């Protein structure tokens, strides 16, 4: 399907000598070499710039890390635009009349052939300005959750908690809900849940959870720490809501909170819920 559309598109274009002569400049070996060199130079600058920014962002003060990384998509977009404009000027006579003929024909031809790809590119440009996610954000799209570590022309690269890298096309923003935990900020709230017996001393548990949060070396003390609780048929659930100083420490921070809390619960005789045959059914009903 794709091949046939492209073939018919270019066949129609180049069989029309008038259009081809009007649109195309003389294609010489010198121009082809210039085009290849410009593509390689653009790719080299883009890759070098990406590596330099990654290196620099890990060596500046923590509060500047995300700001530096978030500038990468704009610079890479600028490099791409300059390269594309240079190549178009090299091979095409871009008069106003030719531009209208070219854009109309290409829009029809490529609209069918590369509609998903073009949709992702347009969504990527829109996302740059609307910013539902940026490099360094911790987001969830569909079933995938993790940190945005790359922003490409077609999609973003997401690093999951299991250290896998998932590439998601930008056009997912048209249809899927996006949950963003930090929205460009360095801190993201971490919710740590504890399930305890119905008969525990709630005041003591809440006090111990506050102590666990404020004694952790990862906690951002400038932001609020909150404990909320809820009664479930099989236990009392406590939620400790707090912020690490760096969102990338989310799981290390959560582990540190759980370790401190469990040590305190053991020391003060805080009991966990007892399970019986009905417990699995009660858990499934409340999930």
C-alpha positions in Angstrom: 0.0 0.0 0.0 2.7 2.5 1.1 4.9 1.5 -1.8 2.2 1.9 -4.4 1.1 5.3 -3.1 4.7 6.6 -3.2 5.4 5.2 -6.6 2.3 6.7 -8.1 3.0 10.0 -6.4 6.5 10.4 -7.7 5.6 8.9 -11.1 2.9 11.6 -11.5 5.2 14.3 -10.4 8.1 13.4 -12.6 6.1 12.5 -15.7 4.8 16.0 -15.8 7.9 17.7 -17.3 6.5 21.2 -16.8 6.0 20.7 -13.1 9.4 19.0 -12.6 11.3 21.6 -14.6 9.6 24.4 -12.7 10.0 22.8 -9.3 13.4 21.1 -9.4 16.8 22.8 -9.8 19.7 21.1 -11.7 20.8 18.1 -9.6 24.6 17.8 -9.8 27.1 15.6 -8.0 28.3 18.7 -6.1 24.8 19.3 -4.7 24.4 15.7 -3.7 27.7 15.8 -1.9 26.6 19.1 -0.1 23.3 17.4 0.9 25.0 14.4 2.3 27.6 16.5 4.2 24.8 18.7 5.6 22.9 15.7 6.9 25.9 14.1 8.5 26.9 17.5 10.0 23.4 18.0 11.4 23.3 14.5 12.9 26.8 15.0 14.4 25.9 18.3 15.9 22.6 16.9 17.3 24.3 13.8 18.8 27.2 15.8 20.2 24.9 18.4 21.7 22.8 15.7 23.3 25.8 14.1 24.9 27.2 17.5 26.1 23.9 18.4 27.7 23.6 15.1 29.5 27.2 15.5 30.7 26.7 19.1 31.8 23.3 18.5 33.5 24.9 16.0 35.9 27.6 18.4 36.9 25.7 21.6 37.7 23.6 22.3 40.8 20.6 20.0 41.1 18.0 22.7 40.6 19.4 23.5 37.2 19.5 19.9 35.9 16.0 19.7 34.5 16.2 23.3 33.0 19.2 22.3 31.0 17.8 19.0 29.8 14.5 20.5 28.9 16.2 22.9 26.4 17.4 19.9 24.2 14.2 19.4 22.1 14.1 23.1 21.1 17.8 23.1 20.0 17.4 19.8 18.1 14.2 21.1 16.5 16.1 24.2 15.4 18.9 22.1 13.9 16.4 20.0 12.0 14.6 23.0 10.6 17.8 24.7 9.4 18.9 21.4 7.7 15.5 20.9 6.0 15.4 24.5 4.8 18.9 24.2 3.4 18.1 20.9 1.6 14.9 22.4 0.1 16.8 25.4 -1.2 19.4 23.2 -2.6 17.1 21.1 -4.8 13.9 23.1 -5.3 12.9 26.4 -6.8 10.9 27.7 -3.8 8.9 30.4 -5.5 5.5 31.2 -4.1 3.7 29.4 -7.0 6.0 26.3 -6.6 5.5 26.2 -2.9 1.7 26.0 -3.4 2.0 23.2 -5.9 4.5 21.3 -3.9 2.7 21.5 -0.5 -0.6 20.6 -2.1 0.7 17.6 -3.9 2.9 16.3 -1.1 0.1 16.8 1.4 -2.2 14.5 -0.6 0.5 11.9 -1.4 2.2 11.7 2.0 -1.0 12.3 3.9 -2.0 8.7 3.1 1.4 7.1 3.1 2.8 8.5 6.3 -0.2 9.7 8.2 0.8 8.1 11.5 4.4 9.3 11.2 3.3 12.9 10.3 0.7 12.8 13.1 3.4 12.0 15.6 5.7 14.8 14.3 2.8 17.3 14.6 1.9 16.1 18.0 5.6 16.4 19.0 5.6 20.1 17.9 2.4 20.8 19.8 3.7 19.0 22.9 6.8 21.2 22.9 4.6 24.3 23.5 1.8 22.8 25.5 4.3 20.8 27.6 2.2 17.9 29.0 5.6 16.3 29.6 9.2 17.4 29.3 12.6 15.7 29.7 13.0 14.8 33.4 9.3 14.5 34.1 7.9 11.3 35.7 4.8 10.4 33.7 2.3 7.6 33.0 1.0 7.0 29.5 -1.3 4.0 29.2 0.4 1.1 31.1 3.9 2.7 31.0 5.3 4.7 33.9 8.8 6.2 34.2 11.1 9.2 33.6 11.2 11.0 30.2 14.9 10.7 29.2 14.6 11.6 25.5 12.5 13.7 23.2 12.8 12.8 19.6 11.1 13.9 16.3 8.6 11.0 16.4 8.3 10.0 20.0 9.6 10.2 23.6 11.9 7.7 25.4 10.7 6.6 28.8 12.9 4.9 31.4 10.8 2.5 33.5 11.6 1.6 37.2 12.9 -1.7 35.8 15.5 0.2 33.8 13.8 -0.6 30.5 13.6 2.2 27.8 10.2 2.4 26.1 9.6 4.6 23.0 6.1 6.1 22.8 5.0 8.0 19.7 3.9 11.6 20.4 0.5 11.1 18.8 -0.5 9.1 21.9 -1.2 12.6 23.3 -4.2 12.8 21.0 -6.0 9.8 22.6 -4.4 8.8 25.9 -4.5 10.4 29.3 -1.1 11.6 30.6 -0.4 11.7 34.3 2.6 13.9 35.2 4.0 13.6 38.7 6.3 16.7 38.7 5.5 18.8 35.7 9.0 20.2 35.2 9.8 20.5 38.9 12.6 18.7 40.7 10.3 17.2 43.4 7.4 14.7 42.9 5.1 13.5 45.7 5.7 9.9 46.8 2.8 8.1 48.4 3.8 5.2 50.7 1.0 2.9 51.9 1.0 0.9 55.1 -1.7 -1.7 56.0 -2.1 -2.3 59.8 -4.4 -4.0 62.2 -7.8 -2.3 63.1 -6.8 -2.1 66.8 -3.5 -0.2 66.5 -3.1 3.2 68.2 -3.7 5.5 65.3 -2.1 8.6 67.0 1.1 6.6 67.6 1.2 5.3 64.1 0.8 8.7 62.6 3.5 10.1 64.8 5.9 7.3 63.8 5.2 7.9 60.1 5.9 11.6 60.5 9.2 10.7 62.3 10.1 8.3 59.5 9.6 11.0 56.8 11.4 13.8 58.7 14.4 11.6 59.6 15.0 10.4 56.0 17.9 12.1 54.3 16.0 12.1 51.0 13.0 14.2 52.3 12.5 17.7 50.9 11.8 19.4 54.2 10.5 22.6 52.5 7.4 20.7 51.2 4.6 19.4 53.4 4.4 15.9 54.8 0.9 14.5 55.3 -0.5 11.3 56.7 -4.1 10.2 55.8 -5.9 7.0 56.8 -8.8 4.9 55.7 -10.7 2.0 57.1 -10.9 -1.1 55.0 -12.8 -4.3 55.9 -9.6 -6.2 56.6 -7.3 -3.5 57.9 -6.6 0.2 58.5 -4.7 1.8 55.7 -2.3 4.7 56.3 -0.9 6.8 53.4 2.3 8.8 54.0 2.6 11.6 51.4 5.9 13.3 51.2 8.5 14.6 48.6 12.0 13.5 47.9 14.6 16.2 47.1 15.0 14.7 43.7 12.2 12.9 41.8 14.6 10.4 40.4 15.1 9.0 43.9 11.4 8.0 44.1 11.9 4.3 44.7 15.0 4.6 46.9 13.2 7.1 49.0 10.1 4.9 49.3 12.2 2.0 50.4 13.9 4.2 53.0 10.6 5.3 54.4 9.3 1.7 54.6 12.4 0.5 56.3 12.3 3.3 58.9 8.6 2.7 59.5 8.8 -1.0 59.9 11.7 -0.7 62.4 9.5 1.8 64.4 6.5 -0.5 64.2 8.5 -3.4 65.5 9.9 -1.4 68.3 6.5 -0.1 69.5 4.6 -3.4 68.9 2.4 -2.1 66.1 0.6 -5.1 64.6 -0.2 -6.0 61.0 -3.7 -7.3 59.9 -4.3 -11.0 60.3 -5.4 -12.9 57.2 -8.2 -15.5 57.1 -10.0 -17.3 54.3 -12.2 -14.3 53.5 -9.4 -11.7 53.3 -8.5 -12.3 49.6 -12.2 -11.7 48.6 -12.3 -8.5 50.7 -9.1 -7.2 49.1 -10.4 -7.8 45.6 -13.7 -6.1 46.4 -11.8 -2.9 47.5 -9.4 -2.8 44.6 
